[in-house]
């Protein structure tokens, strides 16, 4: 499998993790503490998976990937780290010739047909 495929999948995962994280914050603000906490933990796990995929796809070192994963578990810093990682993925995908929208690479680019 090509390395850019890992970046595409990782970016989609990170975007979903960001949305789930925002949903967890909303749940906690609505006084649904337990649900917000469980959803927050799920968003951390999903974000770690996305960071690992993007790190592998961009051929980052193991140490860099470890630092990125650690940043995921620091509140507020995790959102900033996810946005920065998403920007790196977007730059790599555009350089590779993919059109990247708000939710990552769309299936209209032929990605899902060729892999």
Long-range contacts (C-beta under 8 A, 24 or more apart in sequence): 1-115, 2-115, 3-56, 3-57, 3-58, 3-59, 4-57, 4-92, 4-93, 4-96, 4-98, 5-57, 5-111, 5-115, 6-53, 6-54, 6-56, 6-57, 7-53, 7-54, 7-57, 7-58, 7-89, 7-92, 7-93, 8-57, 8-93, 8-98, 8-104, 8-105, 8-111, 9-53, 10-49, 10-50, 10-51, 10-52, 10-53, 10-54, 10-55, 10-56, 10-57, 10-89, 11-50, 11-54, 11-86, 11-89, 11-90, 11-93, 11-100, 11-104, 11-105, 12-50, 12-103, 12-104, 12-105, 13-46, 13-47, 13-49, 13-50, 13-53, 14-47, 14-50, 14-51, 14-54, 14-82, 14-85, 14-86, 14-89, 15-86, 15-103, 15-104, 16-46, 16-50, 17-43, 17-44, 17-46, 17-47, 17-50, 17-82, 18-43, 18-47, 18-79, 18-82, 18-83, 18-86, 20-46, 21-47, 21-78, 21-79, 21-82, 44-72, 44-73, 44-78, 47-72, 47-78, 47-82, 48-72, 50-82, 50-85, 51-82, 51-85, 54-85, 54-88, 54-89, 57-89, 57-92, 58-88, 58-89, 58-92
